[in-house]
C-alpha cells in the first residue's frame, strides 16, 4: 500500500489503531523487540504483525512479506543448516563452476594474444616483400629514392657525353659505358635505348630489386637517373667485363684455366642461391647467361642484369606469363613452351652455363647435320651416355685439371637441365654437390630440348637412344614476345 497523505489513511476506519495500542503491543517500543531499521523508521516485533512508526501502518501476517518496505533492512532469522551431504555437493558444484570459469578466463585471452603475435610476425616477415611489390606497380615510388638518384648532367660528364671510346658493352635494352664520378669513383653506366623493349616497368624493376640486394656475387647498383626520356642505371665498375668476353674469344679463353672456371661455377651458384633463398625476397632471375655474368679484378663472378627478374609471392613456388622474354638456349622447356617459370627455371639456365664454361662453346653454336646434334646440351648428353664426357673439355684449359671435378660438374649440369623441373636439384643441393665429394649424385634423366640426329632417330628403335625427344624450336604461336639479349 502506498501512503500519500494523512487524509487517505484516516478514511478507512477499520485500518486505524490508536497509539496506545501500539505502545502496549511493543512494550513501549522496547529495543528487545526491534527487528530492523530503515532510512526513516524502525520495525518492531509483535504477535501476528509488524508496527512501523511514525506512520503507524500496521499489517498482520503469519509469513514473511516484502514490497511495502523497500528502504527497510530487516534482520532475518537464521536459516536452518543444510544437511552435510547437500552442503558438500553445493560446494563441489560451486568449486567446479569457478574452476571452469577461471580456466576460460585465462585460456581465451591467451589464445587471442598468441594469434595476434603470430599475425604481427607474419605481417613483419611479408612487409618488405609487399612494399617492394607495391613499388614495382607504382612508378612514383622510385623517384622518392633520392639517395640513389643522379642528375643527367653528372652522368653525362662522367661518361664524356657517352663517348664511343668509353663504351664497354651493349645489351638488348641499351648500351653500357665506363664513367668516372666527380669523387674519382669508376662506374658502369647502362643507358637504356629510347626505343628499347625495356620500358619503365623493367627499369623500375631493376632499380628496386638490385638496390636491395647485397652479395659478393651480385653486381652492386649505385644509383639511377630518370629524366624525361632518359633511363639510366649506375653500377659498380667491374674490371674484366663479362664472362662471354673471355669464354668465347679464342684469344682470351686461355686466361681461364680449370681452377678459375671451377671458382666461377661455384660463385655463380652462390649468387643464385642468395636470390632464391638467402635474400629478403625470393627472386627468379630469368635471364642467366654468360653475358650477364661480370668478372671483377680477381675474376670472381657477379650476376648482373635484373631487368626481367621476378619476385615470387609468399608460399608461391612458380608463376606463369604470356610475355616470354629471355635468351633462347638458356630458357627451360616449360618456360619457353608454356610460360611457366619457377626457381627451377634458373637451375636449368645454370646447367647450360656450366656446360659452356667447361667446353668454351655457346649452347646455340651447334647446328644439326646427319651426325651432329643441334645444341650443346644434346651433344653433352650423347657424350655422357657413351662415357666420353671428358671430350667436352675446352682445349684452352690444358692438361692441368682434376678429372673427378670436371666429371662431377658435367654430372651436376645434366641434373640441372633435365626435362622435368621436379627432377632438377635446388640451388642449396647444388652447392652441396659442388663442395662435397662424398655426396652421391643421382642418375640424370634425358634433358629438355634433346635433339636427335637423323642417325640417332633411325637407331632409336634399336635402343641406342631412349626417351622421347623434344623439338628444338619453339612454336611461335606460344610466344608473345621473345627478346634476345
C-alpha positions as a Markdown table, in Angstrom:
| # | Residue | x | y | z |
|---|---|---|---|---|
| 1 | Unk | 0.0 | 0.0 | 0.0 |
| 2 | Unk | 1.4 | 3.4 | -1.0 |
| 3 | Unk | 0.7 | 6.2 | 1.6 |
| 4 | Unk | 0.5 | 9.7 | 0.0 |
| 5 | Unk | -1.2 | 11.8 | 2.7 |
| 6 | Unk | -2.8 | 11.6 | 6.1 |
| 7 | Unk | -6.4 | 12.2 | 4.9 |
| 8 | Unk | -6.2 | 9.0 | 2.8 |
| 9 | Unk | -5.1 | 6.9 | 5.8 |
| 10 | Unk | -7.7 | 8.3 | 8.1 |
| 11 | Unk | -10.6 | 7.4 | 5.8 |
| 12 | Unk | -10.7 | 3.6 | 6.2 |
| 13 | Unk | -11.6 | 3.4 | 9.9 |
| 14 | Unk | -11.2 | -0.4 | 10.0 |
| 15 | Unk | -7.5 | 0.0 | 9.5 |
| 16 | Unk | -6.8 | 2.7 | 12.1 |
| 17 | Unk | -5.3 | 2.0 | 15.5 |
| 18 | Unk | -4.6 | 4.4 | 18.4 |
| 19 | Unk | -1.0 | 5.0 | 19.5 |
| 20 | Unk | -1.6 | 3.5 | 23.0 |
| 21 | Unk | -2.5 | 0.1 | 21.5 |
| 22 | Unk | 0.8 | 0.0 | 19.5 |
| 23 | Unk | 2.8 | 1.2 | 22.6 |
| 24 | Unk | 1.4 | -1.6 | 24.7 |
| 25 | Unk | 1.9 | -4.2 | 21.9 |
| 26 | Unk | 5.5 | -3.4 | 21.6 |
| 27 | Unk | 6.1 | -2.9 | 25.3 |
| 28 | Unk | 6.7 | 0.8 | 24.7 |
| 29 | Unk | 8.9 | 0.1 | 21.6 |
| 30 | Unk | 11.4 | -1.9 | 23.6 |
| 31 | Unk | 14.8 | -2.4 | 22.0 |
| 32 | Unk | 14.5 | -6.1 | 22.5 |
| 33 | Unk | 11.5 | -6.2 | 20.2 |
| 34 | Unk | 13.3 | -4.2 | 17.4 |
| 35 | Unk | 13.5 | -6.2 | 14.2 |
| 36 | Unk | 15.3 | -3.7 | 12.0 |
| 37 | Unk | 15.8 | -0.2 | 11.0 |
| 38 | Unk | 15.4 | 1.7 | 7.7 |
| 39 | Unk | 16.3 | 5.1 | 6.4 |
| 40 | Unk | 13.3 | 6.8 | 8.0 |
| 41 | Unk | 11.8 | 4.3 | 10.5 |
| 42 | Unk | 12.2 | 1.3 | 12.8 |
| 43 | Unk | 10.5 | -2.1 | 12.8 |
| 44 | Unk | 9.4 | -3.9 | 15.9 |
| 45 | Unk | 8.2 | -7.4 | 16.6 |
| 46 | Unk | 4.7 | -8.1 | 17.6 |
| 47 | Unk | 2.5 | -11.2 | 17.7 |
| 48 | Unk | 0.9 | -11.6 | 14.3 |
| 49 | Unk | 2.2 | -8.3 | 12.8 |
| 50 | Unk | 4.7 | -5.5 | 12.5 |
| 51 | Unk | 4.4 | -1.9 | 13.5 |
| 52 | Unk | 6.1 | 1.0 | 11.7 |
| 53 | Unk | 6.4 | 4.3 | 13.2 |
| 54 | Unk | 5.9 | 7.2 | 12.8 |
| 55 | Unk | 3.4 | 6.5 | 10.1 |
| 56 | Unk | 1.6 | 3.9 | 12.3 |
| 57 | Unk | 1.0 | 1.5 | 9.4 |
| 58 | Unk | 0.1 | -2.0 | 10.8 |
| 59 | Unk | 0.0 | -5.3 | 8.8 |
| 60 | Unk | -0.9 | -8.7 | 10.2 |
| 61 | Unk | 0.7 | -11.8 | 8.6 |
| 62 | Unk | 2.0 | -15.2 | 9.7 |
| 63 | Unk | 4.6 | -15.4 | 6.9 |
| 64 | Unk | 7.5 | -13.1 | 5.7 |
| 65 | Unk | 6.5 | -10.4 | 3.4 |
| 66 | Unk | 8.2 | -7.6 | 1.4 |
| 67 | Unk | 7.3 | -4.9 | -1.0 |
| 68 | Unk | 5.9 | -2.3 | 1.3 |
| 69 | Unk | 9.2 | -1.6 | 3.0 |
| 70 | Unk | 11.6 | -1.1 | 0.1 |
| 71 | Unk | 14.1 | 1.0 | 2.2 |
| 72 | Unk | 13.9 | -1.1 | 5.4 |
| 73 | Unk | 16.6 | -3.6 | 6.3 |
| 74 | Unk | 15.0 | -6.3 | 8.3 |
| 75 | Unk | 17.2 | -8.8 | 10.3 |
| 76 | Unk | 16.1 | -12.2 | 9.0 |
| 77 | Unk | 16.2 | -15.2 | 11.4 |
| 78 | Unk | 19.0 | -17.6 | 10.6 |
| 79 | Unk | 18.1 | -20.2 | 8.0 |
| 80 | Unk | 18.2 | -23.9 | 9.1 |
| 81 | Unk | 21.6 | -25.5 | 8.5 |
| 82 | Unk | 21.7 | -27.7 | 5.3 |
| 83 | Unk | 22.4 | -31.3 | 5.5 |
| 84 | Unk | 26.1 | -32.3 | 5.3 |
| 85 | Unk | 25.6 | -34.1 | 2.0 |
| 86 | Unk | 23.8 | -31.2 | 0.4 |
| 87 | Unk | 26.5 | -28.7 | 1.6 |
| 88 | Unk | 29.3 | -30.9 | 0.2 |
| 89 | Unk | 27.5 | -31.2 | -3.2 |
| 90 | Unk | 26.9 | -27.5 | -3.4 |
| 91 | Unk | 30.5 | -26.7 | -2.5 |
| 92 | Unk | 31.7 | -29.1 | -5.1 |
| 93 | Unk | 29.5 | -27.6 | -7.8 |
| 94 | Unk | 30.5 | -24.1 | -7.0 |
| 95 | Unk | 34.1 | -25.0 | -6.9 |
| 96 | Unk | 33.8 | -26.8 | -10.3 |
| 97 | Unk | 32.0 | -23.8 | -11.8 |
| 98 | Unk | 34.6 | -21.3 | -10.6 |
| 99 | Unk | 37.4 | -23.6 | -11.9 |
| 100 | Unk | 35.9 | -23.7 | -15.4 |
| 101 | Unk | 35.3 | -20.0 | -15.4 |
| 102 | Unk | 38.8 | -19.3 | -14.3 |
| 103 | Unk | 40.3 | -21.6 | -17.0 |
| 104 | Unk | 38.2 | -20.0 | -19.7 |
| 105 | Unk | 39.2 | -16.5 | -18.5 |
| 106 | Unk | 42.8 | -17.4 | -18.8 |
| 107 | Unk | 42.8 | -19.6 | -21.9 |
| 108 | Unk | 40.7 | -17.4 | -24.2 |
| 109 | Unk | 42.8 | -14.2 | -23.7 |
| 110 | Unk | 46.0 | -16.2 | -24.1 |
| 111 | Unk | 44.9 | -17.7 | -27.4 |
| 112 | Unk | 43.9 | -14.2 | -28.6 |
| 113 | Unk | 47.3 | -12.8 | -27.6 |
| 114 | Unk | 49.1 | -15.7 | -29.4 |
| 115 | Unk | 47.1 | -15.3 | -32.5 |
| 116 | Unk | 47.8 | -11.5 | -32.5 |
| 117 | Unk | 51.5 | -12.1 | -32.1 |
| 118 | Unk | 51.6 | -14.7 | -34.9 |
| 119 | Unk | 49.7 | -12.3 | -37.1 |
| 120 | Unk | 52.2 | -9.5 | -36.4 |
| 121 | Unk | 55.1 | -11.8 | -37.1 |
| 122 | Unk | 53.6 | -12.7 | -40.4 |
| 123 | Unk | 53.0 | -9.1 | -41.3 |
| 124 | Unk | 56.6 | -8.2 | -40.4 |
| 125 | Unk | 58.0 | -11.0 | -42.5 |
| 126 | Unk | 55.9 | -10.1 | -45.5 |
| 127 | Unk | 56.1 | -6.4 | -45.1 |
| 128 | Unk | 59.3 | -5.9 | -47.0 |
| 129 | Unk | 58.1 | -8.1 | -49.9 |
| 130 | Unk | 54.8 | -6.4 | -50.2 |
| 131 | Unk | 56.3 | -2.9 | -50.1 |
| 132 | Unk | 58.6 | -3.8 | -52.9 |
| 133 | Unk | 55.9 | -5.4 | -54.9 |
| 134 | Unk | 53.8 | -2.3 | -54.5 |
| 135 | Unk | 56.8 | -0.2 | -55.6 |
| 136 | Unk | 57.0 | -2.2 | -58.8 |
| 137 | Unk | 53.5 | -1.3 | -59.6 |
| 138 | Unk | 53.7 | 2.4 | -58.5 |
| 139 | Unk | 56.0 | 4.4 | -60.7 |
| 140 | Unk | 56.1 | 7.4 | -58.3 |
| 141 | Unk | 57.9 | 5.5 | -55.6 |
| 142 | Unk | 61.1 | 5.2 | -57.5 |
| 143 | Unk | 61.5 | 9.0 | -57.7 |
| 144 | Unk | 61.5 | 9.2 | -53.9 |
| 145 | Unk | 64.7 | 7.4 | -53.5 |
| 146 | Unk | 66.9 | 10.5 | -53.6 |
| 147 | Unk | 69.9 | 8.8 | -52.1 |
| 148 | Unk | 70.2 | 6.7 | -55.3 |
| 149 | Unk | 69.3 | 9.3 | -57.8 |
| 150 | Unk | 71.8 | 11.0 | -60.1 |
| 151 | Unk | 71.1 | 14.0 | -62.3 |
| 152 | Unk | 71.6 | 13.6 | -66.0 |
| 153 | Unk | 74.4 | 16.2 | -66.3 |
| 154 | Unk | 76.5 | 14.4 | -63.7 |
| 155 | Unk | 76.3 | 11.1 | -65.7 |
| 156 | Unk | 76.8 | 12.8 | -69.0 |
| 157 | Unk | 80.0 | 14.4 | -67.7 |
| 158 | Unk | 81.2 | 11.1 | -66.1 |
| 159 | Unk | 81.0 | 9.3 | -69.5 |
| 160 | Unk | 82.4 | 12.2 | -71.5 |
| 161 | Unk | 78.9 | 12.7 | -73.1 |
| 162 | Unk | 78.6 | 9.0 | -73.7 |
| 163 | Unk | 81.7 | 8.9 | -75.8 |
| 164 | Unk | 82.2 | 5.9 | -78.1 |
| 165 | Unk | 85.7 | 5.4 | -76.5 |
| 166 | Unk | 84.0 | 4.8 | -73.1 |
| 167 | Unk | 81.6 | 2.2 | -74.5 |
| 168 | Unk | 82.3 | -1.2 | -72.9 |
| 169 | Unk | 79.2 | -3.2 | -73.9 |
| 170 | Unk | 75.8 | -3.4 | -75.5 |
| 171 | Unk | 72.8 | -5.4 | -74.5 |
| 172 | Unk | 69.3 | -5.9 | -75.8 |
| 173 | Unk | 68.0 | -2.9 | -73.9 |
| 174 | Unk | 70.8 | -0.4 | -74.3 |
| 175 | Unk | 74.5 | 0.4 | -74.2 |
| 176 | Unk | 77.0 | 0.3 | -71.3 |
| 177 | Unk | 79.6 | 2.9 | -70.7 |
| 178 | Unk | 82.5 | 3.3 | -68.4 |
| 179 | Unk | 82.4 | 6.5 | -66.4 |
| 180 | Unk | 84.1 | 8.4 | -63.5 |
| 181 | Unk | 82.2 | 10.3 | -60.9 |
| 182 | Unk | 83.4 | 13.7 | -59.5 |
| 183 | Unk | 84.8 | 11.8 | -56.5 |
| 184 | Unk | 87.0 | 9.7 | -58.7 |
| 185 | Unk | 84.9 | 6.5 | -58.4 |
| 186 | Unk | 84.7 | 4.4 | -61.6 |
| 187 | Unk | 81.2 | 3.3 | -62.6 |
| 188 | Unk | 79.5 | 1.4 | -65.3 |
| 189 | Unk | 76.6 | 3.3 | -66.8 |
| 190 | Unk | 73.8 | 1.4 | -68.5 |
| 191 | Unk | 71.8 | 3.8 | -70.8 |
| 192 | Unk | 68.6 | 2.3 | -71.9 |
| 193 | Unk | 67.7 | 2.9 | -75.6 |
| 194 | Unk | 64.7 | 5.1 | -76.0 |
| 195 | Unk | 63.1 | 2.5 | -78.3 |
| 196 | Unk | 64.2 | -0.3 | -76.1 |
| 197 | Unk | 61.9 | -3.2 | -75.2 |
| 198 | Unk | 62.7 | -2.5 | -71.6 |
| 199 | Unk | 60.3 | 0.3 | -70.7 |
| 200 | Unk | 59.6 | 2.0 | -67.4 |
| 201 | Unk | 58.4 | -1.3 | -65.8 |
| 202 | Unk | 61.7 | -3.2 | -66.4 |
| 203 | Unk | 63.7 | -0.1 | -65.4 |
| 204 | Unk | 61.9 | 0.3 | -62.1 |
| 205 | Unk | 62.1 | -3.5 | -61.6 |
| 206 | Unk | 65.9 | -3.5 | -61.9 |
| 207 | Unk | 66.4 | -0.4 | -59.7 |
| 208 | Unk | 64.1 | -1.6 | -56.9 |
| 209 | Unk | 65.4 | -5.1 | -57.0 |
| 210 | Unk | 69.2 | -4.6 | -57.2 |
| 211 | Unk | 69.2 | -1.7 | -54.7 |
| 212 | Unk | 68.0 | -4.1 | -52.0 |
| 213 | Unk | 70.4 | -7.0 | -52.9 |
| 214 | Unk | 73.8 | -7.2 | -51.3 |
| 215 | Unk | 76.0 | -10.2 | -52.1 |
| 216 | Unk | 79.6 | -10.5 | -53.3 |
| 217 | Unk | 78.4 | -12.5 | -56.4 |
| 218 | Unk | 75.8 | -9.9 | -57.4 |
| 219 | Unk | 76.7 | -6.6 | -59.2 |
| 220 | Unk | 76.0 | -3.6 | -56.9 |
| 221 | Unk | 73.7 | -0.8 | -58.0 |
| 222 | Unk | 75.0 | 2.6 | -57.1 |
| 223 | Unk | 72.1 | 4.7 | -58.5 |
| 224 | Unk | 69.9 | 5.7 | -61.3 |
| 225 | Unk | 68.8 | 8.6 | -63.4 |
| 226 | Unk | 65.2 | 9.2 | -64.6 |
| 227 | Unk | 64.8 | 12.4 | -66.5 |
| 228 | Unk | 62.4 | 12.9 | -69.4 |
| 229 | Unk | 63.1 | 10.1 | -71.8 |
| 230 | Unk | 66.4 | 9.1 | -70.2 |
| 231 | Unk | 66.5 | 5.9 | -68.1 |
| 232 | Unk | 70.0 | 5.2 | -66.8 |
| 233 | Unk | 71.4 | 2.7 | -64.3 |
| 234 | Unk | 74.7 | 3.3 | -62.5 |
| 235 | Unk | 76.6 | 0.2 | -61.3 |
| 236 | Unk | 79.9 | -0.5 | -59.7 |
| 237 | Unk | 82.5 | -0.8 | -62.3 |
| 238 | Unk | 83.6 | -4.4 | -62.9 |
| 239 | Unk | 87.1 | -4.5 | -64.4 |
| 240 | Unk | 87.0 | -7.6 | -66.6 |
| 241 | Unk | 83.8 | -7.2 | -68.4 |
| 242 | Unk | 81.6 | -10.2 | -68.8 |
| 243 | Unk | 82.2 | -14.0 | -68.8 |
| 244 | Unk | 81.5 | -14.4 | -72.5 |
| 245 | Unk | 84.2 | -11.8 | -73.3 |
| 246 | Unk | 86.8 | -14.3 | -72.2 |
| 247 | Unk | 85.0 | -17.6 | -72.6 |
| 248 | Unk | 84.1 | -17.4 | -76.3 |
| 249 | Unk | 87.1 | -15.5 | -77.6 |
| 250 | Unk | 89.9 | -17.8 | -78.7 |
| 251 | Unk | 92.5 | -15.1 | -77.9 |
| 252 | Unk | 91.3 | -14.7 | -74.3 |
| 253 | Unk | 89.9 | -18.1 | -73.2 |
| 254 | Unk | 93.4 | -19.3 | -72.1 |
| 255 | Unk | 93.1 | -16.8 | -69.2 |
| 256 | Unk | 90.6 | -19.1 | -67.7 |
| 257 | Unk | 92.3 | -22.3 | -66.5 |
| 258 | Unk | 90.3 | -25.0 | -64.8 |
| 259 | Unk | 90.8 | -23.6 | -61.3 |
| 260 | Unk | 89.4 | -20.3 | -62.3 |
| 261 | Unk | 86.5 | -21.8 | -64.2 |
| 262 | Unk | 85.6 | -24.0 | -61.2 |
| 263 | Unk | 85.7 | -21.0 | -59.0 |
| 264 | Unk | 83.4 | -19.1 | -61.4 |
| 265 | Unk | 80.9 | -22.0 | -61.4 |
| 266 | Unk | 80.8 | -22.0 | -57.6 |
| 267 | Unk | 80.5 | -18.2 | -57.4 |
| 268 | Unk | 77.6 | -18.2 | -59.8 |
| 269 | Unk | 75.9 | -20.9 | -57.8 |
| 270 | Unk | 76.3 | -18.9 | -54.6 |
| 271 | Unk | 74.8 | -15.8 | -56.2 |
| 272 | Unk | 71.8 | -17.7 | -57.5 |
| 273 | Unk | 71.3 | -19.3 | -54.1 |
| 274 | Unk | 71.2 | -15.9 | -52.5 |
| 275 | Unk | 68.5 | -14.8 | -54.9 |
| 276 | Unk | 66.4 | -17.9 | -54.4 |
| 277 | Unk | 66.8 | -18.4 | -50.7 |
| 278 | Unk | 69.1 | -16.2 | -48.6 |
| 279 | Unk | 67.9 | -12.7 | -49.6 |
| 280 | Unk | 64.8 | -11.0 | -48.1 |
| 281 | Unk | 63.0 | -11.7 | -51.3 |
| 282 | Unk | 62.5 | -14.8 | -53.4 |
| 283 | Unk | 63.8 | -13.8 | -56.9 |
| 284 | Unk | 63.9 | -15.6 | -60.2 |
| 285 | Unk | 66.5 | -14.0 | -62.5 |
| 286 | Unk | 65.0 | -15.5 | -65.7 |
| 287 | Unk | 68.0 | -14.4 | -67.9 |
| 288 | Unk | 71.1 | -16.2 | -66.6 |
| 289 | Unk | 73.7 | -16.4 | -69.4 |
| 290 | Unk | 77.4 | -15.8 | -69.9 |
| 291 | Unk | 77.0 | -12.2 | -71.0 |
| 292 | Unk | 75.1 | -11.4 | -67.7 |
| 293 | Unk | 78.0 | -12.7 | -65.6 |
| 294 | Unk | 80.6 | -10.0 | -64.9 |
| 295 | Unk | 84.1 | -10.7 | -63.7 |
| 296 | Unk | 85.9 | -8.5 | -61.3 |
| 297 | Unk | 89.7 | -7.9 | -61.0 |
| 298 | Unk | 90.1 | -11.3 | -59.3 |
| 299 | Unk | 87.9 | -13.0 | -62.0 |
| 300 | Unk | 85.2 | -13.5 | -59.3 |
| 301 | Unk | 81.7 | -13.7 | -60.9 |
| 302 | Unk | 79.0 | -11.1 | -60.3 |
| 303 | Unk | 75.5 | -11.7 | -61.6 |
| 304 | Unk | 74.0 | -8.7 | -63.5 |
| 305 | Unk | 71.0 | -7.5 | -65.5 |
| 306 | Unk | 67.8 | -7.9 | -63.4 |
| 307 | Unk | 65.6 | -6.2 | -65.9 |
| 308 | Unk | 63.2 | -9.2 | -66.3 |
| 309 | Unk | 63.7 | -10.7 | -62.8 |
| 310 | Unk | 60.5 | -11.7 | -61.0 |
| 311 | Unk | 59.6 | -11.9 | -57.3 |
| 312 | Unk | 57.8 | -14.9 | -56.1 |
| 313 | Unk | 55.0 | -14.2 | -53.6 |
| 314 | Unk | 54.6 | -15.7 | -50.1 |
| 315 | Unk | 54.1 | -19.5 | -50.4 |
| 316 | Unk | 54.4 | -19.3 | -54.2 |
| 317 | Unk | 56.6 | -21.9 | -55.9 |
| 318 | Unk | 56.0 | -20.9 | -59.5 |
| 319 | Unk | 54.2 | -18.5 | -61.8 |
| 320 | Unk | 53.3 | -18.1 | -65.4 |
| 321 | Unk | 53.3 | -15.4 | -68.0 |
| 322 | Unk | 52.2 | -14.8 | -71.6 |
| 323 | Unk | 55.1 | -12.5 | -72.2 |
| 324 | Unk | 58.1 | -14.8 | -72.6 |
| 325 | Unk | 61.4 | -12.9 | -72.5 |
| 326 | Unk | 64.9 | -14.1 | -72.2 |
| 327 | Unk | 67.5 | -15.8 | -74.3 |
| 328 | Unk | 66.8 | -18.8 | -76.4 |
| 329 | Unk | 69.1 | -21.7 | -75.4 |
| 330 | Unk | 69.1 | -20.8 | -71.8 |
| 331 | Unk | 65.3 | -20.9 | -71.2 |
| 332 | Unk | 63.9 | -24.1 | -69.6 |
| 333 | Unk | 61.4 | -26.0 | -71.8 |
| 334 | Unk | 58.4 | -25.3 | -69.6 |
| 335 | Unk | 59.1 | -21.6 | -69.7 |
| 336 | Unk | 59.9 | -21.4 | -73.4 |
| 337 | Unk | 56.9 | -23.5 | -74.5 |
| 338 | Unk | 54.2 | -22.7 | -71.9 |
| 339 | Unk | 55.3 | -19.6 | -70.0 |
| 340 | Unk | 55.8 | -21.5 | -66.7 |
| 341 | Unk | 58.7 | -20.2 | -64.6 |
| 342 | Unk | 60.0 | -21.1 | -61.2 |
| 343 | Unk | 63.2 | -21.4 | -59.3 |
| 344 | Unk | 63.9 | -24.5 | -61.3 |
| 345 | Unk | 64.0 | -22.3 | -64.5 |
| 346 | Unk | 67.1 | -20.6 | -63.2 |
| 347 | Unk | 68.5 | -24.0 | -62.3 |
| 348 | Unk | 68.1 | -25.1 | -66.0 |
| 349 | Unk | 70.0 | -21.9 | -67.1 |
| 350 | Unk | 72.7 | -22.6 | -64.6 |
| 351 | Unk | 73.2 | -26.1 | -66.0 |
| 352 | Unk | 73.7 | -24.7 | -69.5 |
| 353 | Unk | 76.2 | -22.2 | -68.1 |
| 354 | Unk | 78.2 | -25.0 | -66.5 |
| 355 | Unk | 78.5 | -26.8 | -69.9 |
| 356 | Unk | 79.5 | -23.6 | -71.7 |
| 357 | Unk | 82.2 | -22.8 | -69.0 |
| 358 | Unk | 83.6 | -26.3 | -69.4 |
| 359 | Unk | 83.5 | -26.5 | -73.2 |
| 360 | Unk | 84.2 | -22.9 | -74.1 |
| 361 | Unk | 81.3 | -23.2 | -76.6 |
| 362 | Unk | 78.0 | -21.4 | -76.9 |
| 363 | Unk | 74.9 | -23.6 | -76.4 |
| 364 | Unk | 73.4 | -22.4 | -79.7 |
| 365 | Unk | 76.6 | -22.8 | -81.7 |
| 366 | Unk | 75.8 | -26.3 | -82.7 |
| 367 | Unk | 73.8 | -26.9 | -85.9 |
| 368 | Unk | 72.2 | -30.2 | -86.7 |
| 369 | Unk | 73.6 | -32.3 | -89.5 |
| 370 | Unk | 73.3 | -36.0 | -90.2 |
| 371 | Unk | 75.8 | -36.8 | -87.4 |
| 372 | Unk | 75.9 | -33.7 | -85.2 |
| 373 | Unk | 73.1 | -32.8 | -82.7 |
| 374 | Unk | 71.6 | -29.3 | -82.7 |
| 375 | Unk | 72.8 | -27.9 | -79.4 |
| 376 | Unk | 75.4 | -28.2 | -76.6 |
| 377 | Unk | 73.0 | -29.9 | -74.2 |
| 378 | Unk | 72.3 | -32.7 | -76.7 |
| 379 | Unk | 76.0 | -33.0 | -77.5 |
| 380 | Unk | 77.0 | -33.5 | -73.9 |
| 381 | Unk | 74.2 | -35.9 | -73.2 |
| 382 | Unk | 75.4 | -38.2 | -76.0 |
| 383 | Unk | 79.0 | -37.9 | -74.8 |
| 384 | Unk | 77.8 | -38.8 | -71.3 |
| 385 | Unk | 75.9 | -41.9 | -72.5 |
| 386 | Unk | 79.0 | -43.0 | -74.4 |
| 387 | Unk | 81.3 | -42.5 | -71.5 |
| 388 | Unk | 83.4 | -39.9 | -73.4 |
| 389 | Unk | 82.2 | -36.8 | -71.5 |
| 390 | Unk | 85.8 | -35.6 | -70.9 |
| 391 | Unk | 85.9 | -34.8 | -74.7 |
| 392 | Unk | 83.8 | -31.8 | -73.8 |
| 393 | Unk | 86.8 | -30.1 | -72.2 |
| 394 | Unk | 87.9 | -26.8 | -73.8 |
| 395 | Unk | 91.5 | -27.4 | -75.2 |
| 396 | Unk | 92.5 | -24.0 | -73.8 |
| 397 | Unk | 92.3 | -25.4 | -70.3 |
| 398 | Unk | 95.3 | -27.6 | -71.0 |
| 399 | Unk | 96.2 | -30.7 | -69.2 |
| 400 | Unk | 96.2 | -29.3 | -65.6 |
| 401 | Unk | 92.8 | -30.2 | -64.1 |
| 402 | Unk | 91.2 | -32.8 | -61.9 |
| 403 | Unk | 89.1 | -35.2 | -64.0 |
| 404 | Unk | 86.9 | -36.1 | -61.0 |
| 405 | Unk | 86.0 | -32.4 | -60.6 |
| 406 | Unk | 85.2 | -32.0 | -64.3 |
| 407 | Unk | 83.1 | -35.2 | -64.3 |
| 408 | Unk | 81.2 | -34.1 | -61.2 |
| 409 | Unk | 80.5 | -30.7 | -62.8 |
| 410 | Unk | 79.2 | -32.3 | -66.0 |
| 411 | Unk | 77.1 | -34.6 | -64.0 |
| 412 | Unk | 75.6 | -31.7 | -62.0 |
| 413 | Unk | 74.9 | -29.8 | -65.2 |
| 414 | Unk | 73.0 | -32.7 | -66.7 |
| 415 | Unk | 70.9 | -32.9 | -63.5 |
| 416 | Unk | 70.1 | -29.2 | -63.9 |
| 417 | Unk | 68.9 | -29.5 | -67.5 |
| 418 | Unk | 66.6 | -32.4 | -67.0 |
| 419 | Unk | 63.3 | -32.0 | -68.8 |
| 420 | Unk | 61.0 | -32.4 | -65.7 |
| 421 | Unk | 61.5 | -29.4 | -63.3 |
| 422 | Unk | 60.8 | -31.7 | -60.3 |
| 423 | Unk | 63.9 | -33.8 | -61.2 |
| 424 | Unk | 66.2 | -30.8 | -61.1 |
| 425 | Unk | 68.0 | -30.1 | -57.8 |
| 426 | Unk | 67.6 | -26.9 | -55.8 |
| 427 | Unk | 70.5 | -24.5 | -55.6 |
| 428 | Unk | 71.2 | -25.4 | -52.0 |
| 429 | Unk | 71.6 | -29.0 | -53.1 |
| 430 | Unk | 73.8 | -28.0 | -56.0 |
| 431 | Unk | 76.1 | -26.1 | -53.6 |
| 432 | Unk | 76.5 | -29.2 | -51.5 |
| 433 | Unk | 77.2 | -31.3 | -54.6 |
| 434 | Unk | 79.9 | -28.8 | -55.8 |
| 435 | Unk | 81.6 | -28.6 | -52.4 |
| 436 | Unk | 81.4 | -32.2 | -51.2 |
| 437 | Unk | 82.9 | -35.2 | -52.9 |
| 438 | Unk | 81.1 | -37.6 | -50.5 |
| 439 | Unk | 77.6 | -36.8 | -51.8 |
| 440 | Unk | 76.3 | -39.4 | -54.2 |
| 441 | Unk | 74.7 | -37.9 | -57.3 |
| 442 | Unk | 71.5 | -39.4 | -58.8 |
| 443 | Unk | 71.5 | -40.7 | -62.3 |
| 444 | Unk | 70.4 | -37.9 | -64.7 |
| 445 | Unk | 67.4 | -38.3 | -67.0 |
| 446 | Unk | 67.2 | -37.1 | -70.6 |
| 447 | Unk | 67.5 | -33.3 | -70.8 |
| 448 | Unk | 64.9 | -30.9 | -72.1 |
| 449 | Unk | 65.3 | -29.8 | -75.7 |
| 450 | Unk | 67.1 | -33.0 | -76.5 |
| 451 | Unk | 67.7 | -33.2 | -80.3 |
| 452 | Unk | 68.3 | -36.5 | -82.0 |
| 453 | Unk | 70.3 | -36.6 | -85.2 |
| 454 | Unk | 68.9 | -38.4 | -88.2 |
| 455 | Unk | 71.1 | -41.3 | -87.5 |
| 456 | Unk | 70.0 | -41.3 | -83.8 |
| 457 | Unk | 66.3 | -41.2 | -84.8 |
| 458 | Unk | 66.9 | -44.3 | -87.0 |
| 459 | Unk | 68.8 | -46.0 | -84.2 |
| 460 | Unk | 66.2 | -45.2 | -81.6 |
| 461 | Unk | 64.3 | -48.4 | -82.3 |
| 462 | Unk | 67.4 | -50.4 | -81.6 |
| 463 | Unk | 67.6 | -48.9 | -78.1 |
| 464 | Unk | 70.6 | -46.6 | -78.7 |
| 465 | Unk | 68.6 | -43.6 | -77.8 |
| 466 | Unk | 66.0 | -43.7 | -75.0 |
| 467 | Unk | 63.1 | -41.4 | -74.1 |
| 468 | Unk | 61.0 | -39.0 | -76.2 |
| 469 | Unk | 62.8 | -36.2 | -78.0 |
| 470 | Unk | 61.7 | -32.6 | -77.5 |
| 471 | Unk | 61.8 | -30.3 | -80.6 |
| 472 | Unk | 64.5 | -27.7 | -80.5 |
| 473 | Unk | 62.4 | -24.9 | -82.0 |
| 474 | Unk | 59.7 | -23.1 | -80.1 |
| 475 | Unk | 56.2 | -22.7 | -81.6 |
| 476 | Unk | 56.0 | -19.1 | -82.5 |
| 477 | Unk | 52.3 | -19.1 | -81.5 |
| 478 | Unk | 53.2 | -19.8 | -77.9 |
| 479 | Unk | 55.4 | -16.7 | -77.5 |
| 480 | Unk | 54.1 | -13.2 | -77.1 |
| 481 | Unk | 57.4 | -11.5 | -77.1 |
| 482 | Unk | 60.9 | -13.0 | -77.3 |
| 483 | Unk | 63.7 | -10.5 | -76.7 |
| 484 | Unk | 67.2 | -11.9 | -77.4 |
| 485 | Unk | 69.6 | -10.0 | -75.1 |
